[in-house]
Every structure is written in C-alpha cells, then in structure tokens.
C-alpha cells in the first residue's frame, strides 16, 4: 500500500471546480500520436502547399472525376461529338483507328488522308457534314452512289469509332466546317476561291 505522503505528491496543487488531477507523465502512445500528427501536418503542408508536388485534394477529385467521365463515355455505346473529340486525343484509340484506316480506307483516301479516289479528310471541306457524328454516320452507312461501301456491318461500331478518332486527330475542335463542292471520284478537289 502506498504511503499517504507519496500519494499527496502525485496530485497537482491546483484545483478547477473542485477537481484535482494527478501529476503523471502522459503515456507514450498518446505522445507518439501527438508528435506523429504534427509531423504529418508539416509533411502534408510541404507536399501540397509549399512545393506543390501533388494536386490539392479538391483539384485531385475534379481531375479524377473528369477522367472517370471520359472513360465512361469511351466505353459507352452512345456516341456524341464530345466523346468522339475526346477519343481523338487518346493515343491508343487513334493508333487502333489508324491501323483500321490503313487496312480499309487508305486505298481511296490515301494513308495521308489527303484523298485520291475519295475526298481529302484533313481539310475543312466536307461533303456529308464535318462533325465527328456525321463522319461516323457516313462511314457506317456509306455513299454507294459515290463508290463508298457501307462499312457498318464490316467494321462494327468500335472500329468505326476508332477510325473517326483517327481522322479527327488531324483536326482541332471548333475549326470551320465548310460545304465542299460536289465530288467526282478520281478528281482532285479544287479549294473554292472567295467570291466564286
């Protein structure tokens, strides 16, 4: 049993609302938690605020949500102009589209997409609409009277989407879309001159 004089020495002399406390050292686990939290806070501040090694949490969440939306739209069976433009900046999709284009379309449009039997796909003049969805529709349904076969049953939606991404990787969003003059297969298209 403890000596009463030793017990008195362990109690702090002050009193708050009649409550006294023992004068004991804090446990090691509590001190480690305190110092660990302080070290973490300093490291966090240096990493995100001072040296900007990582994105701040709010911005990181926004970036992740944007990437998730892009992945979801890429896997979605519903195509939009926005999703096709996004895919036209995805290198894997563009590379897959290039392989399909070279195997099936280059004989008419040339590997450079500048046109020969078929029209150029790299200028701002379009025969059947110049948005990504319109080009996808043209590829899918073809233009039989102009010699372009119906590619939908042959390629399927995935490969058509990749080809459109490849074509639009040579374009910039928001560039002008102009109606091309009637195309005669095999002729080099003359760019319309202003005033004619």
Buried (B, 14 or more C-beta within 10 A) or exposed (E): EEEEEEEEEEEEEEEEEEEEEEEEEEEEEEEEEEEEEEEEEEEEEEEBEEEEEEEEEEEEEEEEEEEEEBEEBBEEEEBEBBBBBBBBEBEEBBEBBBBBBEEBBBEBBBEEBBBBBBBBBEBEBBBBEBBBBBBBBBBBBBBEEBEBBEBBEEBEEEBBBBBBBBBBBEBEEEEEEEEBEEBEBEEEBEEEEEEE
